[in-house]
Amino acid sequence: MTFSQIWDTGFKSIMIFIGTVFVWLCFFEKAFADRGFSVLLMNTIGIVLAGAFFIVTRRRCIRERDAANAEIAALIKEVE
């Protein structure tokens, strides 16, 4: 991944975490009697979602780079 891809993916991961917090506080917080457990669960879910997004995006970038490298290698082989 390039620096710009890491920066963009990291920012989107943070936004996913923040979005999870807002959705949790609006819709799910009331269902829990213990606020501490609710916050722990909210943070865990937010971190898992953000981390999963980062990992999936990283894998996609690696696949795209490998495909581009294979295409370049094929073009170079054609020229030789």
C-alpha beads as a LAMMPS data file, in Angstrom:
LAMMPS data file: protein, C-alpha beads

80 atoms
79 bonds

1 atom types
1 bond types

-500.0 500.0 xlo xhi
-500.0 500.0 ylo yhi
-500.0 500.0 zlo zhi

Masses

1 110.0

Atoms # bond

1 1 1 0.000 0.000 0.000
2 1 1 1.150 3.491 -0.702
3 1 1 1.131 6.178 1.942
4 1 1 -1.950 7.824 0.424
5 1 1 -3.847 4.518 0.430
6 1 1 -2.887 3.905 4.060
7 1 1 -3.923 7.457 4.972
8 1 1 -7.283 7.155 3.188
9 1 1 -8.024 3.703 4.592
10 1 1 -7.027 4.785 8.087
11 1 1 -9.293 7.823 7.903
12 1 1 -12.211 5.714 6.691
13 1 1 -11.556 3.222 9.494
14 1 1 -11.747 6.035 12.037
15 1 1 -14.987 7.242 10.466
16 1 1 -16.410 3.695 10.689
17 1 1 -15.520 3.635 14.387
18 1 1 -17.145 7.028 14.987
19 1 1 -20.227 5.979 13.026
20 1 1 -20.471 2.823 15.117
21 1 1 -20.361 4.934 18.273
22 1 1 -23.172 7.212 17.069
23 1 1 -25.376 4.328 15.950
24 1 1 -24.717 2.498 19.210
25 1 1 -25.551 5.500 21.369
26 1 1 -28.728 6.251 19.424
27 1 1 -30.171 2.754 19.113
28 1 1 -28.515 0.185 21.382
29 1 1 -27.387 1.949 24.574
30 1 1 -30.875 1.875 26.079
31 1 1 -30.986 -1.921 25.926
32 1 1 -28.163 -2.306 28.476
33 1 1 -28.617 -1.779 32.189
34 1 1 -24.875 -1.503 32.832
35 1 1 -23.404 1.501 31.028
36 1 1 -19.825 0.263 31.490
37 1 1 -20.555 -3.016 29.715
38 1 1 -22.368 -1.135 26.957
39 1 1 -19.370 1.126 26.359
40 1 1 -16.989 -1.830 26.384
41 1 1 -19.120 -3.689 23.852
42 1 1 -19.522 -0.569 21.702
43 1 1 -15.761 0.024 21.588
44 1 1 -15.049 -3.622 20.849
45 1 1 -17.509 -3.702 17.956
46 1 1 -16.207 -0.389 16.592
47 1 1 -12.601 -1.552 16.711
48 1 1 -13.453 -4.886 15.079
49 1 1 -15.388 -3.205 12.255
50 1 1 -12.680 -0.599 11.647
51 1 1 -9.919 -3.214 11.767
52 1 1 -11.798 -5.541 9.422
53 1 1 -12.296 -2.694 6.944
54 1 1 -8.581 -1.866 7.058
55 1 1 -7.550 -5.495 6.547
56 1 1 -9.986 -6.093 3.666
57 1 1 -8.898 -2.887 1.947
58 1 1 -5.217 -3.758 2.416
59 1 1 -5.742 -7.183 0.859
60 1 1 -7.598 -5.627 -2.074
61 1 1 -4.748 -3.173 -2.666
62 1 1 -2.209 -5.991 -2.600
63 1 1 -4.268 -8.023 -5.119
64 1 1 -4.547 -4.992 -7.417
65 1 1 -0.802 -4.342 -7.197
66 1 1 -0.004 -7.993 -7.946
67 1 1 -2.366 -7.963 -10.940
68 1 1 -0.744 -4.790 -12.269
69 1 1 2.732 -6.284 -11.814
70 1 1 1.663 -9.439 -13.650
71 1 1 0.247 -7.363 -16.485
72 1 1 3.458 -5.348 -16.747
73 1 1 5.523 -8.543 -16.742
74 1 1 3.348 -9.967 -19.527
75 1 1 3.765 -6.797 -21.592
76 1 1 7.521 -6.815 -21.111
77 1 1 7.636 -10.485 -22.123
78 1 1 5.692 -9.663 -25.314
79 1 1 8.178 -6.945 -26.254
80 1 1 11.208 -9.183 -25.787

Bonds

1 1 1 2
2 1 2 3
3 1 3 4
4 1 4 5
5 1 5 6
6 1 6 7
7 1 7 8
8 1 8 9
9 1 9 10
10 1 10 11
11 1 11 12
12 1 12 13
13 1 13 14
14 1 14 15
15 1 15 16
16 1 16 17
17 1 17 18
18 1 18 19
19 1 19 20
20 1 20 21
21 1 21 22
22 1 22 23
23 1 23 24
24 1 24 25
25 1 25 26
26 1 26 27
27 1 27 28
28 1 28 29
29 1 29 30
30 1 30 31
31 1 31 32
32 1 32 33
33 1 33 34
34 1 34 35
35 1 35 36
36 1 36 37
37 1 37 38
38 1 38 39
39 1 39 40
40 1 40 41
41 1 41 42
42 1 42 43
43 1 43 44
44 1 44 45
45 1 45 46
46 1 46 47
47 1 47 48
48 1 48 49
49 1 49 50
50 1 50 51
51 1 51 52
52 1 52 53
53 1 53 54
54 1 54 55
55 1 55 56
56 1 56 57
57 1 57 58
58 1 58 59
59 1 59 60
60 1 60 61
61 1 61 62
62 1 62 63
63 1 63 64
64 1 64 65
65 1 65 66
66 1 66 67
67 1 67 68
68 1 68 69
69 1 69 70
70 1 70 71
71 1 71 72
72 1 72 73
73 1 73 74
74 1 74 75
75 1 75 76
76 1 76 77
77 1 77 78
78 1 78 79
79 1 79 80
